[in-house]
Amino acid sequence: MQLDDETRQKLEAAAFRALMHHLLQARPDVQNIDLMNLAGFCRNCLSRWYNEAATAEGIAMTKEEAREIVYGMPYADWVAQNQTAADAAKQAAFQVAYAENVLGKGKPQP
């Protein structure tokens, strides 16, 4: 199916809003470490991508401002309300996933 750029962007934006709603409202209990270990990205990745997109558009935005958009509150507040301790196995898997997806080639292309 061929979509014009405007329609494609509207659909992509709607899908992003649905993902954000899911992570913020339906499943705030899902831990970032579990997202990274299973999917190769987490809320921090989303906020970094959001920040990079803003920068590419010439919009000044700090890392913390981007995180607040993605987390729906200041990052420290979200951590205090939702983050739980990860066991050694999850932490080890995270180191691999982080290296592969954040430090490596895991960034999605536009």
Rosetta constraint file for C-alpha pairs under 8 A:
AtomPair CA 3 CA 7 HARMONIC 6.19 0.50
AtomPair CA 3 CA 8 HARMONIC 5.79 0.50
AtomPair CA 4 CA 8 HARMONIC 6.16 0.50
AtomPair CA 5 CA 9 HARMONIC 6.02 0.50
AtomPair CA 6 CA 10 HARMONIC 6.22 0.50
AtomPair CA 7 CA 11 HARMONIC 6.21 0.50
AtomPair CA 8 CA 12 HARMONIC 6.09 0.50
AtomPair CA 9 CA 13 HARMONIC 6.00 0.50
AtomPair CA 10 CA 14 HARMONIC 6.17 0.50
AtomPair CA 11 CA 15 HARMONIC 6.16 0.50
AtomPair CA 12 CA 16 HARMONIC 6.16 0.50
AtomPair CA 13 CA 17 HARMONIC 6.15 0.50
AtomPair CA 14 CA 18 HARMONIC 6.20 0.50
AtomPair CA 15 CA 19 HARMONIC 6.24 0.50
AtomPair CA 16 CA 20 HARMONIC 6.14 0.50
AtomPair CA 17 CA 21 HARMONIC 6.07 0.50
AtomPair CA 18 CA 22 HARMONIC 6.10 0.50
AtomPair CA 19 CA 23 HARMONIC 6.23 0.50
AtomPair CA 20 CA 24 HARMONIC 5.89 0.50
AtomPair CA 20 CA 70 HARMONIC 6.99 0.50
AtomPair CA 21 CA 25 HARMONIC 5.42 0.50
AtomPair CA 21 CA 26 HARMONIC 6.92 0.50
AtomPair CA 22 CA 26 HARMONIC 4.78 0.50
AtomPair CA 22 CA 27 HARMONIC 5.89 0.50
AtomPair CA 22 CA 28 HARMONIC 7.96 0.50
AtomPair CA 23 CA 27 HARMONIC 4.96 0.50
AtomPair CA 23 CA 28 HARMONIC 5.38 0.50
AtomPair CA 23 CA 30 HARMONIC 7.58 0.50
AtomPair CA 24 CA 28 HARMONIC 5.20 0.50
AtomPair CA 24 CA 71 HARMONIC 6.73 0.50
AtomPair CA 24 CA 72 HARMONIC 6.94 0.50
AtomPair CA 28 CA 82 HARMONIC 6.76 0.50
AtomPair CA 29 CA 82 HARMONIC 6.07 0.50
AtomPair CA 29 CA 83 HARMONIC 7.72 0.50
AtomPair CA 30 CA 34 HARMONIC 6.99 0.50
AtomPair CA 30 CA 35 HARMONIC 7.32 0.50
AtomPair CA 31 CA 35 HARMONIC 6.47 0.50
AtomPair CA 31 CA 82 HARMONIC 7.79 0.50
AtomPair CA 31 CA 83 HARMONIC 6.40 0.50
AtomPair CA 31 CA 84 HARMONIC 7.44 0.50
AtomPair CA 32 CA 36 HARMONIC 6.12 0.50
AtomPair CA 32 CA 42 HARMONIC 5.12 0.50
AtomPair CA 32 CA 43 HARMONIC 6.33 0.50
AtomPair CA 32 CA 44 HARMONIC 7.80 0.50
AtomPair CA 33 CA 37 HARMONIC 5.98 0.50
AtomPair CA 33 CA 42 HARMONIC 7.28 0.50
AtomPair CA 33 CA 86 HARMONIC 7.65 0.50
AtomPair CA 33 CA 90 HARMONIC 7.13 0.50
AtomPair CA 33 CA 91 HARMONIC 7.65 0.50
AtomPair CA 33 CA 94 HARMONIC 6.32 0.50
AtomPair CA 34 CA 38 HARMONIC 5.98 0.50
AtomPair CA 34 CA 90 HARMONIC 7.61 0.50
AtomPair CA 35 CA 39 HARMONIC 5.41 0.50
AtomPair CA 35 CA 40 HARMONIC 6.72 0.50
AtomPair CA 35 CA 41 HARMONIC 6.03 0.50
AtomPair CA 35 CA 42 HARMONIC 5.23 0.50
AtomPair CA 36 CA 40 HARMONIC 4.33 0.50
AtomPair CA 36 CA 41 HARMONIC 4.50 0.50
AtomPair CA 36 CA 42 HARMONIC 5.21 0.50
AtomPair CA 36 CA 94 HARMONIC 6.60 0.50
AtomPair CA 36 CA 97 HARMONIC 6.30 0.50
AtomPair CA 36 CA 98 HARMONIC 7.17 0.50
AtomPair CA 37 CA 41 HARMONIC 7.85 0.50
AtomPair CA 37 CA 90 HARMONIC 7.58 0.50
AtomPair CA 37 CA 93 HARMONIC 6.11 0.50
AtomPair CA 37 CA 94 HARMONIC 5.49 0.50
AtomPair CA 37 CA 97 HARMONIC 5.61 0.50
AtomPair CA 40 CA 97 HARMONIC 5.93 0.50
AtomPair CA 40 CA 98 HARMONIC 7.31 0.50
AtomPair CA 40 CA 100 HARMONIC 7.95 0.50
AtomPair CA 40 CA 101 HARMONIC 5.60 0.50
AtomPair CA 40 CA 106 HARMONIC 7.21 0.50
AtomPair CA 41 CA 45 HARMONIC 5.66 0.50
AtomPair CA 41 CA 46 HARMONIC 7.51 0.50
AtomPair CA 41 CA 101 HARMONIC 7.14 0.50
AtomPair CA 41 CA 102 HARMONIC 7.95 0.50
AtomPair CA 42 CA 46 HARMONIC 6.46 0.50
AtomPair CA 43 CA 47 HARMONIC 6.22 0.50
AtomPair CA 43 CA 70 HARMONIC 6.72 0.50
AtomPair CA 43 CA 71 HARMONIC 7.26 0.50
AtomPair CA 44 CA 48 HARMONIC 6.13 0.50
AtomPair CA 44 CA 67 HARMONIC 6.88 0.50
AtomPair CA 45 CA 49 HARMONIC 6.11 0.50
AtomPair CA 45 CA 102 HARMONIC 7.96 0.50
AtomPair CA 46 CA 50 HARMONIC 6.05 0.50
AtomPair CA 46 CA 70 HARMONIC 6.94 0.50
AtomPair CA 47 CA 51 HARMONIC 6.06 0.50
AtomPair CA 47 CA 63 HARMONIC 7.49 0.50
AtomPair CA 47 CA 66 HARMONIC 5.14 0.50
AtomPair CA 47 CA 67 HARMONIC 5.01 0.50
AtomPair CA 47 CA 69 HARMONIC 7.47 0.50
AtomPair CA 47 CA 70 HARMONIC 5.67 0.50
AtomPair CA 48 CA 52 HARMONIC 6.09 0.50
AtomPair CA 48 CA 63 HARMONIC 7.01 0.50
AtomPair CA 48 CA 66 HARMONIC 7.06 0.50
AtomPair CA 48 CA 67 HARMONIC 7.71 0.50
AtomPair CA 49 CA 53 HARMONIC 6.08 0.50
AtomPair CA 50 CA 54 HARMONIC 6.26 0.50
AtomPair CA 50 CA 66 HARMONIC 6.36 0.50
AtomPair CA 51 CA 55 HARMONIC 6.19 0.50
AtomPair CA 51 CA 61 HARMONIC 6.35 0.50
AtomPair CA 51 CA 62 HARMONIC 7.20 0.50
AtomPair CA 51 CA 63 HARMONIC 6.56 0.50
AtomPair CA 51 CA 66 HARMONIC 5.54 0.50
AtomPair CA 52 CA 56 HARMONIC 6.11 0.50
AtomPair CA 53 CA 57 HARMONIC 6.36 0.50
AtomPair CA 54 CA 58 HARMONIC 6.35 0.50
AtomPair CA 54 CA 59 HARMONIC 4.94 0.50
AtomPair CA 54 CA 60 HARMONIC 6.93 0.50
AtomPair CA 54 CA 61 HARMONIC 6.75 0.50
AtomPair CA 55 CA 59 HARMONIC 5.21 0.50
AtomPair CA 55 CA 60 HARMONIC 6.20 0.50
AtomPair CA 55 CA 61 HARMONIC 7.06 0.50
AtomPair CA 61 CA 65 HARMONIC 6.15 0.50
AtomPair CA 61 CA 66 HARMONIC 6.74 0.50
AtomPair CA 62 CA 66 HARMONIC 6.34 0.50
AtomPair CA 63 CA 67 HARMONIC 6.20 0.50
AtomPair CA 64 CA 68 HARMONIC 6.14 0.50
AtomPair CA 64 CA 74 HARMONIC 7.56 0.50
AtomPair CA 64 CA 75 HARMONIC 7.33 0.50
AtomPair CA 65 CA 69 HARMONIC 6.45 0.50
AtomPair CA 66 CA 70 HARMONIC 6.42 0.50
AtomPair CA 67 CA 71 HARMONIC 5.82 0.50
AtomPair CA 67 CA 74 HARMONIC 7.16 0.50
AtomPair CA 67 CA 75 HARMONIC 6.18 0.50
AtomPair CA 68 CA 72 HARMONIC 5.39 0.50
AtomPair CA 68 CA 73 HARMONIC 4.91 0.50
AtomPair CA 68 CA 74 HARMONIC 4.88 0.50
AtomPair CA 68 CA 75 HARMONIC 6.04 0.50
AtomPair CA 69 CA 73 HARMONIC 7.10 0.50
AtomPair CA 71 CA 75 HARMONIC 6.44 0.50
AtomPair CA 71 CA 78 HARMONIC 6.73 0.50
AtomPair CA 73 CA 77 HARMONIC 6.59 0.50
AtomPair CA 73 CA 78 HARMONIC 6.49 0.50
AtomPair CA 74 CA 78 HARMONIC 6.51 0.50
AtomPair CA 75 CA 79 HARMONIC 6.21 0.50
AtomPair CA 76 CA 80 HARMONIC 6.19 0.50
AtomPair CA 77 CA 81 HARMONIC 6.16 0.50
AtomPair CA 78 CA 82 HARMONIC 5.77 0.50
AtomPair CA 78 CA 83 HARMONIC 7.30 0.50
AtomPair CA 79 CA 83 HARMONIC 4.81 0.50
AtomPair CA 86 CA 90 HARMONIC 5.94 0.50
AtomPair CA 86 CA 91 HARMONIC 6.34 0.50
AtomPair CA 87 CA 91 HARMONIC 6.29 0.50
AtomPair CA 88 CA 92 HARMONIC 6.10 0.50
AtomPair CA 89 CA 93 HARMONIC 6.19 0.50
AtomPair CA 90 CA 94 HARMONIC 6.01 0.50
AtomPair CA 91 CA 95 HARMONIC 6.39 0.50
AtomPair CA 92 CA 96 HARMONIC 6.76 0.50
AtomPair CA 93 CA 97 HARMONIC 6.21 0.50
AtomPair CA 94 CA 98 HARMONIC 5.77 0.50
AtomPair CA 95 CA 99 HARMONIC 6.13 0.50
AtomPair CA 96 CA 100 HARMONIC 6.17 0.50
AtomPair CA 97 CA 101 HARMONIC 5.82 0.50
AtomPair CA 97 CA 102 HARMONIC 7.79 0.50
AtomPair CA 98 CA 102 HARMONIC 5.15 0.50
AtomPair CA 98 CA 103 HARMONIC 6.56 0.50
AtomPair CA 99 CA 103 HARMONIC 4.89 0.50
AtomPair CA 99 CA 104 HARMONIC 6.00 0.50
AtomPair CA 100 CA 104 HARMONIC 4.77 0.50
AtomPair CA 100 CA 105 HARMONIC 6.65 0.50
AtomPair CA 100 CA 106 HARMONIC 6.57 0.50
AtomPair CA 101 CA 105 HARMONIC 5.83 0.50
AtomPair CA 101 CA 106 HARMONIC 3.87 0.50
AtomPair CA 101 CA 107 HARMONIC 6.69 0.50
AtomPair CA 102 CA 106 HARMONIC 5.93 0.50
AtomPair CA 102 CA 107 HARMONIC 6.81 0.50
